């Protein structure tokens, strides 16, 4: 998986464990497509300080996931649900499909 998308997922999964500043910087960079310079200006810090915090927080998210492995579990569950929906096809009743779709959305 591309690192950018991996970090977006990790931010969604573990963002609540970060400080407000860590979350804001990662969210600004990965979800709002802001540059390091824009983030530094908004945070009133140097570009180097913004870059360092970004890299430290990326590493922290990777360490969280290395221990908890929630991203891998999430992706496997999403894939399993997708395969179930494809396998059931037209033969599954509407209630079954609806429940699986809801489960997939809740992941």
C-alpha positions as a Markdown table, in Angstrom:
| # | Residue | x | y | z |
|---|---|---|---|---|
| 1 | Unk | 0.0 | 0.0 | 0.0 |
| 2 | Unk | 1.3 | 3.5 | -0.8 |
| 3 | Unk | 2.7 | 5.2 | 2.2 |
| 4 | Unk | 0.4 | 8.2 | 1.8 |
| 5 | Unk | -2.8 | 6.1 | 1.9 |
| 6 | Unk | -1.4 | 4.0 | 4.7 |
| 7 | Unk | -0.8 | 7.1 | 6.8 |
| 8 | Unk | -4.3 | 8.4 | 6.1 |
| 9 | Unk | -5.8 | 5.1 | 7.4 |
| 10 | Unk | -3.4 | 5.1 | 10.4 |
| 11 | Unk | -4.5 | 8.7 | 11.2 |
| 12 | Unk | -8.1 | 7.6 | 11.1 |
| 13 | Unk | -7.4 | 4.6 | 13.3 |
| 14 | Unk | -5.0 | 6.1 | 15.9 |
| 15 | Unk | -5.7 | 9.8 | 15.6 |
| 16 | Unk | -7.4 | 9.9 | 19.0 |
| 17 | Unk | -4.1 | 8.8 | 20.6 |
| 18 | Unk | -2.2 | 11.9 | 19.3 |
| 19 | Unk | -1.9 | 15.3 | 20.8 |
| 20 | Unk | -4.0 | 18.0 | 19.2 |
| 21 | Unk | -1.0 | 19.5 | 17.5 |
| 22 | Unk | 0.3 | 16.1 | 16.2 |
| 23 | Unk | -3.2 | 15.3 | 14.8 |
| 24 | Unk | -3.6 | 18.8 | 13.3 |
| 25 | Unk | -0.3 | 18.7 | 11.4 |
| 26 | Unk | -0.8 | 15.2 | 10.0 |
| 27 | Unk | -4.4 | 15.9 | 9.1 |
| 28 | Unk | -3.3 | 19.2 | 7.4 |
| 29 | Unk | -0.6 | 17.4 | 5.4 |
| 30 | Unk | -2.4 | 14.1 | 4.5 |
| 31 | Unk | -6.0 | 15.0 | 4.3 |
| 32 | Unk | -6.0 | 18.7 | 3.4 |
| 33 | Unk | -2.9 | 18.5 | 1.1 |
| 34 | Unk | -1.2 | 21.5 | 2.8 |
| 35 | Unk | 2.6 | 21.9 | 2.3 |
| 36 | Unk | 5.1 | 21.9 | 5.1 |
| 37 | Unk | 5.4 | 25.7 | 4.6 |
| 38 | Unk | 1.7 | 26.3 | 5.0 |
| 39 | Unk | 1.6 | 24.1 | 8.1 |
| 40 | Unk | 4.6 | 25.9 | 9.6 |
| 41 | Unk | 3.0 | 29.3 | 9.0 |
| 42 | Unk | -0.4 | 28.2 | 10.5 |
| 43 | Unk | 1.4 | 26.8 | 13.5 |
| 44 | Unk | 3.8 | 29.7 | 13.9 |
| 45 | Unk | 6.8 | 27.4 | 13.8 |
| 46 | Unk | 9.7 | 27.0 | 11.4 |
| 47 | Unk | 9.5 | 24.7 | 8.4 |
| 48 | Unk | 12.1 | 22.4 | 10.0 |
| 49 | Unk | 10.0 | 22.2 | 13.2 |
| 50 | Unk | 6.8 | 21.3 | 11.3 |
| 51 | Unk | 8.7 | 18.8 | 9.2 |
| 52 | Unk | 10.3 | 17.2 | 12.3 |
| 53 | Unk | 7.0 | 16.9 | 14.1 |
| 54 | Unk | 5.4 | 15.4 | 11.0 |
| 55 | Unk | 8.1 | 12.7 | 10.7 |
| 56 | Unk | 8.0 | 11.9 | 14.4 |
| 57 | Unk | 4.3 | 11.6 | 14.4 |
| 58 | Unk | 4.3 | 9.4 | 11.3 |
| 59 | Unk | 6.8 | 7.1 | 13.0 |
| 60 | Unk | 4.6 | 7.1 | 16.1 |
| 61 | Unk | 1.6 | 6.0 | 14.1 |
| 62 | Unk | 3.6 | 3.2 | 12.5 |
| 63 | Unk | 4.8 | 2.0 | 15.9 |
| 64 | Unk | 1.2 | 2.0 | 17.2 |
| 65 | Unk | 0.2 | -0.1 | 14.2 |
| 66 | Unk | 3.2 | -2.4 | 14.5 |
| 67 | Unk | 2.0 | -3.3 | 18.0 |
| 68 | Unk | -1.8 | -3.3 | 17.5 |
| 69 | Unk | -2.0 | -4.3 | 13.8 |
| 70 | Unk | -5.4 | -2.7 | 13.4 |
| 71 | Unk | -4.8 | -1.5 | 9.8 |
| 72 | Unk | -4.1 | -5.1 | 8.6 |
| 73 | Unk | -7.2 | -6.4 | 10.5 |
| 74 | Unk | -9.3 | -3.6 | 9.0 |
| 75 | Unk | -8.2 | -4.2 | 5.4 |
| 76 | Unk | -8.6 | -8.0 | 5.8 |
| 77 | Unk | -12.1 | -7.6 | 7.2 |
| 78 | Unk | -13.1 | -5.2 | 4.4 |
| 79 | Unk | -11.8 | -7.6 | 1.8 |
| 80 | Unk | -13.6 | -10.5 | 3.4 |
| 81 | Unk | -16.9 | -8.6 | 3.4 |
| 82 | Unk | -16.3 | -7.6 | -0.3 |
| 83 | Unk | -15.7 | -11.2 | -1.2 |
| 84 | Unk | -18.9 | -12.4 | 0.7 |
| 85 | Unk | -20.9 | -9.8 | -1.2 |
| 86 | Unk | -19.5 | -10.9 | -4.5 |
| 87 | Unk | -19.9 | -14.6 | -3.7 |
| 88 | Unk | -23.5 | -14.2 | -2.6 |
| 89 | Unk | -24.4 | -12.2 | -5.7 |
| 90 | Unk | -28.0 | -12.4 | -6.7 |
| 91 | Unk | -28.6 | -15.5 | -4.5 |
| 92 | Unk | -28.3 | -13.5 | -1.2 |
| 93 | Unk | -31.5 | -12.0 | 0.1 |
| 94 | Unk | -31.8 | -8.3 | 0.5 |
| 95 | Unk | -31.5 | -8.3 | 4.3 |
| 96 | Unk | -28.2 | -10.3 | 4.2 |
| 97 | Unk | -26.7 | -7.8 | 1.6 |
| 98 | Unk | -27.9 | -4.9 | 3.6 |
| 99 | Unk | -26.4 | -6.2 | 6.9 |
| 100 | Unk | -23.0 | -6.9 | 5.2 |
| 101 | Unk | -23.0 | -3.5 | 3.6 |
| 102 | Unk | -23.7 | -1.9 | 7.0 |
| 103 | Unk | -20.9 | -4.0 | 8.5 |
| 104 | Unk | -18.5 | -2.8 | 5.8 |
| 105 | Unk | -19.4 | 0.8 | 6.4 |
| 106 | Unk | -18.9 | 0.4 | 10.2 |
| 107 | Unk | -15.3 | -0.9 | 9.8 |
